[in-house]
Amino acid sequence: MIFWGIVFILILFAFLVTIPPLVSKYNEKHAYGQYTAQQYKNANLASFKEQQTDISLRVENNILSQLDADKLILELEKKLLSDLSHKDTAKAKTSPHVNIQVIIFLTFSIPLATLILYNKLGAHTEIAITNILNNKDATTEQVVALIEDWTEKQPENTQALYLLGSQYLTLGRLEDAVNEYRKLYVKSDRHPQISSHFAQALFLLEKQVITEEVRRLYQESLQMDPNNTTALGLKGIDAFEQTRYNDAANAWQMALKAEKDSHARQALVAGIEKAQELTEEKSSQITVLVSISPKLTSLSANTRVIIFARESGVQGPPAAAVAITVGELPRKVILDDSTAMIEGRLLSSISKLDIFARITLSGDAMRSDYQAVATGVDSSDHKVVELKITP
């Protein structure tokens, strides 16, 4: 409403600024036109009378017969009438009324044309999209309808295509989502984020089967962005379907490190646990559930937490370690051979372990500000090790 109010004020201002000078000029021009027309008429009449007098004198002096004189006077009268009629017509044709009408038309049509062009090419749709996305009461169907209108107006707009593909995916319109992502994939020059979402949409469309195209897309995405959580999720699924459960767990663990969405994190944890149950290398994996005391909730969410394992009763560097932050707690982490710290010394080669969860405010893993520890853990025991960090 504010926008339309401003437009109305601008149109009114243009009208008030443009029309009064034109009306003033019209009055001046109209008065001047009347004055010059009268002068022209008087001049013609004076000339007619002068010639008429001259003809009469010629008749009196027997230079011209009365019959010829009458003919000449008749011709003069016709010429006088013709001249006066022509002048009136010319005056009508050059009337300034036409100019005023044209200017009035332009005064309104230019702003109107601007509004139409703005609605077609301007930010009007983008503003509407922002507003509806921030409206909690808006339905997905309303959002989709508005984004579809946006893509019709700006078919080359990659942001519009991305939003439309995402909304189609949310609605379960998988074919439409794939079509939009395919167009966007080409336009974005194979952007890793687009490649992974395209792969995900195809995966769902193909009844959750990793096809060659899906595999190519997620691998392509990971080559450019190794931490892409969507692509890592698909990589884990691909490995799981091929019974490479350890590879699946590793892929999902990497995704878990970067994933922020709580629901997605829960799904990844469940997948990791399932893969661990099926893996043939259970002895090399230790699951640690790390939590924090409510008394430490004042710590910054970015404060580092180091979870590590080393040979029980032995001082020295960790055999395996994983770094997370306070903001991620509580969280399950996996310590296995893939997280080994000492080259040539795998976690699976150590029978007894001490497991630590250490908060370091300085960022130095060797210095502990807050810590929880479990000692003498059997590396072949697959029970979850629970560590709660307290003051």
DRENKE-524162 format. One line per 10 residues: number of its first residue (from 1); their letters; for each residue x, z, y of C-alpha. Coordinates in steps of 0.05 Angstrom, whole numbers, plus 5000, padded with zeros to 4 digits. Each point is the difference from the previous one (the first is absolute). Last residue first. Layout:
// DRENKE-524162
NUM = a = X Z Y | ...
END
This chain:
// DRENKE-524162
391 = ptiklevvkh = 5646 5725 4431 | 4967 4965 4940 | 5009 4933 4965 | 4956 4994 4939 | 5031 4965 4939 | 4959 4979 4939 | 5037 4966 4942 | 4951 4955 4963 | 5008 5004 4925 | 5038 4945 4965
381 = dssdvgtava = 5053 5044 4968 | 5059 4956 4980 | 5040 5018 5062 | 4992 5075 4983 | 4996 5038 5065 | 5050 5057 5005 | 4985 5018 5072 | 4941 4986 5045 | 5015 5003 5075 | 4964 5005 5067
371 = qydsrmadgs = 5035 4996 5067 | 4996 5011 5074 | 5057 4992 5051 | 5048 4969 4950 | 5066 4967 5020 | 5031 4950 4952 | 4944 4950 5013 | 5020 4995 5074 | 4938 4978 5039 | 5008 5058 5049
361 = ltirafidlk = 4932 5030 4983 | 5014 4997 4925 | 4943 5013 4952 | 5022 5005 4927 | 4962 4988 4936 | 5048 5015 4943 | 4999 4987 4924 | 5053 5032 4956 | 5012 4958 4938 | 5014 5009 4925
351 = sissllrgei = 5013 4942 4952 | 5038 4953 5045 | 5009 4928 4974 | 4930 4979 5022 | 5019 5014 5073 | 5053 4946 4996 | 5074 5010 5016 | 5037 4933 5006 | 4995 5000 5076 | 4975 5067 5025
341 = matsddlivk = 4937 5000 5042 | 4948 4980 4948 | 4932 4981 5029 | 4989 4942 4950 | 5020 5047 4943 | 4940 5044 5014 | 4971 5049 5051 | 4928 4985 5015 | 4963 5029 5060 | 4932 5032 5005
331 = rplegvtiav = 4976 5018 5070 | 4973 5057 5041 | 5029 4982 5049 | 5010 4933 5034 | 5004 5030 5071 | 5058 5043 4978 | 5042 4938 4988 | 5029 4965 4938 | 5069 4992 4969 | 5012 4990 4925
321 = aaappgqvgs = 5060 5024 4960 | 5035 4992 4933 | 5062 5031 4969 | 5010 5042 5061 | 5071 5015 5026 | 5036 5062 4978 | 4989 5071 4976 | 4982 5006 4926 | 4950 5051 4973 | 4952 4946 4976
311 = erafiivrtn = 5024 4929 5010 | 4971 4973 5064 | 4931 4980 5024 | 4976 4980 5070 | 4941 5003 5047 | 5021 4994 5073 | 4948 5014 5054 | 5013 4973 5070 | 4960 5022 5061 | 4958 4942 5026
301 = aslstlkpsi = 4935 5039 4996 | 5030 5052 5046 | 4997 5071 4975 | 4939 5041 5022 | 4972 4994 4929 | 5054 5048 4976 | 4955 5062 4991 | 4951 4956 4961 | 5053 4999 4945 | 5024 4932 4978
291 = svlvtiqssk = 4988 4957 4938 | 5044 4960 4952 | 4976 4975 4932 | 5061 4977 4961 | 4995 4949 4943 | 5064 4994 4959 | 5019 4934 4968 | 5057 4983 4953 | 4968 5029 4938 | 4938 4957 5011
281 = eetleqakei = 5038 4936 4987 | 4952 4964 4954 | 4949 4995 5056 | 4926 5008 4985 | 4989 5069 5032 | 5046 4981 5057 | 4959 4938 5015 | 4937 5042 5003 | 5033 5050 5047 | 5025 4944 5045
271 = gavlaqrahs = 4931 4968 5002 | 4967 5066 5019 | 5052 5011 5054 | 4988 4930 5027 | 4924 5010 5001 | 5009 5066 5038 | 5046 4967 5050 | 4950 4944 5012 | 4946 5052 5016 | 5047 5038 5047
261 = dkeaklamqw = 5021 4938 5040 | 5072 5007 5023 | 5037 4959 4947 | 5075 4993 5010 | 5028 5049 4948 | 4941 4987 4953 | 5016 4926 4998 | 5070 5016 4974 | 4970 5046 4948 | 4951 4945 4981
251 = anaadnyrtq = 5056 4951 4987 | 5039 5052 4959 | 4938 5018 4959 | 4987 4927 4983 | 5073 4989 4981 | 4995 5060 4953 | 4935 4973 4971 | 5026 4932 4981 | 4939 4989 4956 | 4991 4929 5028
241 = efadigklgl = 4935 5021 5034 | 5038 5060 5030 | 5054 4954 5029 | 4948 4957 5036 | 4962 5062 5023 | 5064 5029 5029 | 5016 4934 5036 | 4929 4999 5027 | 5010 5070 5030 | 5067 4980 5027
231 = attnnpdmql = 4968 4940 5035 | 4948 5044 5032 | 5052 5053 5020 | 5047 4951 5034 | 5066 5038 4997 | 5044 4941 4978 | 4976 4958 5059 | 5027 4928 5000 | 5015 4995 4925 | 4942 5047 4987
221 = seqylrrvee = 4950 4950 5030 | 5025 4942 4958 | 4996 5043 4938 | 4928 5017 5018 | 4982 4927 5011 | 5035 4972 4938 | 4967 5052 4956 | 4930 4985 5028 | 5012 4925 4990 | 5024 5010 4929
211 = tivqkellfl = 4937 5041 4985 | 4998 5077 4999 | 4930 5014 4974 | 4952 5045 5037 | 4938 4956 4987 | 5033 4939 5032 | 4966 5014 5067 | 5031 5069 5002 | 5070 4972 4989 | 4987 4944 5050
201 = aqafhssiqp = 4981 5051 5054 | 5062 5041 4984 | 5046 4940 5003 | 4972 4979 5068 | 5010 5072 5024 | 5072 4998 4976 | 5015 4931 5031 | 4968 5021 5066 | 5045 5061 5006 | 5060 4960 4979
191 = hrdskvylkr = 4987 4945 5053 | 4997 4932 4964 | 5005 4956 5062 | 4942 5036 5034 | 4957 4937 5002 | 5009 4985 4926 | 4984 5070 4977 | 4943 5004 5050 | 4965 4941 4968 | 5009 5030 4931
181 = yenvadelrg = 4979 5069 5026 | 4935 4971 5026 | 4984 4963 4935 | 5019 5060 4957 | 4953 5045 5041 | 4943 4951 4994 | 5010 4997 4924 | 5003 5076 4997 | 4938 5017 5038 | 5006 5072 4976
171 = ltlyqsglly = 4977 5028 5068 | 5068 5032 5012 | 5036 4935 4981 | 4956 4961 5048 | 5018 5050 5055 | 5075 4992 4986 | 4995 4924 5001 | 4962 5002 5066 | 5051 5047 5031 | 5057 4955 4979
161 = laqtnepqke = 4965 4937 5024 | 4987 5032 5069 | 5072 5022 5006 | 5024 4931 4980 | 4962 4966 5057 | 5002 4925 4983 | 4925 4995 4988 | 4985 5029 5070 | 4926 4991 5015 | 4979 4996 4927
151 = twdeilavvq = 5049 5057 4983 | 4968 5045 5053 | 4929 4985 4976 | 5022 5020 4930 | 5030 5064 5029 | 4933 5017 5032 | 4961 4987 4936 | 5051 5040 4959 | 4994 5061 5045 | 4924 4998 4997
141 = ettadknnli = 5003 4994 4923 | 5048 5059 4997 | 4950 5043 5036 | 5011 5029 5069 | 4983 5074 5008 | 5072 5022 5006 | 5012 4954 5059 | 5075 4992 5010 | 5000 4935 4961 | 4939 4978 5041
131 = ntiaiethag = 5036 5011 5066 | 5064 4966 4979 | 4962 4940 4974 | 4960 4995 5064 | 5064 5002 5041 | 5030 4945 4957 | 4937 4958 5008 | 5002 5004 5076 | 5076 4987 5003 | 4993 4928 5023
121 = lknyliltal = 4991 4933 4965 | 4925 4989 4991 | 4971 5058 5040 | 5051 4988 5054 | 4982 4926 5002 | 4927 5017 5007 | 5015 5051 5054 | 5044 4951 5038 | 4945 4947 4996 | 4952 5050 5031
111 = pisftlfiiv = 5049 5019 5054 | 5009 4926 5016 | 4926 4983 4995 | 4976 5050 5051 | 5040 4981 5062 | 5005 4929 4974 | 4925 4990 5004 | 4998 5032 5069 | 5055 4953 5022 | 4963 4939 4973
101 = qinvhpstka = 4935 5021 5033 | 5036 5011 5067 | 5032 4932 4996 | 4934 4966 4986 | 4966 5034 5059 | 5055 4971 5046 | 4958 4938 5012 | 5042 4937 4995 | 4946 4959 4967 | 4947 5024 5049
91 = katdkhslds = 5043 4981 5059 | 5014 4932 4971 | 4925 4989 4992 | 4986 5022 5071 | 5054 4953 5026 | 4974 4941 4961 | 4930 5010 5028 | 5025 5002 5072 | 5042 4937 4990 | 4943 4962 4967
81 = llkkelelil = 4949 5019 5053 | 5048 4978 5055 | 5016 4935 4964 | 4926 4985 4991 | 4987 5014 5074 | 5057 4955 5020 | 4974 4944 4957 | 4931 5007 5032 | 5032 4999 5069 | 5037 4936 4982
71 = kdadlqslin = 4936 4967 4976 | 4961 5021 5062 | 5055 4972 5044 | 4998 4934 4962 | 4926 4994 5014 | 5008 5022 5072 | 5051 4945 5013 | 5071 5019 5019 | 5040 4979 5061 | 4938 4995 5044
61 = nevrlsidtq = 5027 5054 5046 | 4942 5045 4983 | 5011 4988 4925 | 5074 5017 5007 | 4982 5064 5037 | 4952 5020 4944 | 5055 4988 4948 | 5048 5045 5038 | 4947 5054 5005 | 4989 4998 4924
51 = qekfsalnan = 5076 5002 4989 | 5005 5063 5042 | 4939 5030 4967 | 5028 4989 4930 | 5068 5028 5020 | 4967 5062 5029 | 4958 5008 4937 | 5062 4994 4955 | 5039 5050 5042 | 4942 5049 4998
41 = kyqqatyqgy = 4995 4995 4924 | 5075 5011 4991 | 5000 5060 5046 | 4941 5029 4961 | 5038 4990 4935 | 5062 5033 5030 | 4962 5062 5018 | 4962 5006 4935 | 5065 4994 4960 | 5034 5052 5043
31 = ahkenyksvl = 4943 5048 4988 | 5004 4987 4925 | 5075 5007 5000 | 4997 5066 5036 | 4944 5026 4956 | 5036 4976 4937 | 5065 5031 5022 | 4965 5067 5008 | 4966 4992 4933 | 5067 4984 4968
21 = ppitvlfafl = 5033 5060 5033 | 4943 5045 4974 | 5002 4971 4928 | 5071 5012 4976 | 5015 5074 5013 | 4931 5025 4981 | 4998 4957 4937 | 5070 5019 4978 | 4983 5074 5011 | 4937 4993 4959
11 = ilifvigwfi = 5038 4967 4943 | 5054 5054 5003 | 4947 5056 5000 | 4965 4969 4940 | 5066 4994 4961 | 5016 5073 5015 | 4933 5022 4974 | 5009 4958 4937 | 5066 5035 4985 | 4970 5069 5013
1 = m = 4943 4985 4952
END
